[in-house]
Amino acid sequence: MPKRTLYLAAYDVRKPSRLRAALKRVRGHATGGQKSVHEVFLTPRERDELLHDLHYILDEQRDRFALIRLDPRSQPRLLGTAQPPQDPDYFYSG
């Protein structure tokens, strides 16, 4: 099984229908996040599929999307009751 890498997926989508579609696609991989920023663990193939799907969902003139790879050596800083990101054995998307 390929190793997943932790990314931050962030977006700013203007049209509600595109926003719902992008949110559904990103949350299929999300382990946490808030509003329009999510922690996602992705294999290289999952990353390519996500970017491909969002290319067809988003309007590149009006919407913005960023997928930022996080350094696996860095340690998260947690505040309050926050939980560190976890890479589960599987994701349920349905």
C-alpha positions in Angstrom: 0.0 0.0 0.0 1.5 3.4 -1.0 2.3 5.8 1.8 0.1 8.8 2.2 1.4 12.3 2.5 -0.3 15.0 4.6 -1.5 18.1 2.7 -3.5 21.1 3.5 -6.3 21.6 0.9 -7.6 25.2 0.9 -10.1 26.8 -1.5 -12.2 29.8 -2.2 -15.1 29.1 -4.5 -17.6 31.7 -5.5 -20.6 29.7 -6.8 -22.5 27.5 -4.2 -22.9 24.6 -6.5 -19.2 24.4 -7.3 -18.4 24.9 -3.6 -20.6 21.9 -2.6 -18.9 19.8 -5.3 -15.4 20.8 -4.3 -16.2 20.3 -0.6 -17.6 16.8 -1.2 -14.5 15.8 -3.2 -12.0 17.2 -0.7 -13.8 15.8 2.4 -13.6 12.3 0.8 -10.0 12.4 2.0 -10.2 14.8 4.9 -9.1 13.8 8.4 -9.9 17.3 9.9 -10.2 20.9 9.0 -12.3 24.0 9.3 -14.6 25.6 6.7 -12.5 25.8 3.6 -9.2 24.4 4.8 -8.8 20.6 5.3 -6.1 18.2 6.4 -5.9 15.4 3.8 -3.7 12.4 3.5 -3.1 11.4 -0.1 -1.1 8.9 -2.1 0.4 10.2 -5.3 -2.4 8.7 -7.3 -5.1 10.1 -5.0 -3.5 13.5 -5.3 -3.5 13.4 -9.1 -7.2 12.3 -9.1 -8.2 15.0 -6.7 -6.5 17.7 -8.8 -8.0 16.3 -12.0 -11.5 16.3 -10.5 -11.2 19.8 -9.2 -9.9 21.0 -12.5 -13.3 20.1 -14.0 -15.3 21.4 -11.0 -13.7 24.8 -10.4 -13.7 27.9 -12.6 -10.1 28.9 -12.9 -11.0 32.5 -13.5 -13.1 32.9 -10.3 -12.2 30.2 -7.9 -8.9 29.4 -6.1 -7.6 26.1 -4.8 -4.3 25.3 -3.1 -2.9 21.9 -2.1 0.1 22.4 0.2 2.3 19.4 1.1 3.3 19.5 4.7 6.8 18.4 5.8 6.5 15.0 7.6 9.3 16.0 9.9 7.5 18.9 11.4 5.5 18.5 14.6 2.0 20.0 14.8 1.2 22.7 17.4 -2.2 22.0 18.9 -4.3 24.4 20.9 -7.3 23.6 23.1 -8.8 20.2 22.4 -7.3 19.8 18.9 -6.2 16.3 17.8 -3.1 15.7 15.7 -3.9 14.6 12.1 -4.3 10.8 11.8 -3.8 8.7 8.6 -6.6 6.1 9.0 -6.3 2.6 7.5 -9.2 3.4 5.2 -11.6 6.3 4.2 -15.3 5.8 3.7 -16.7 8.1 1.0 -20.3 7.7 0.4 
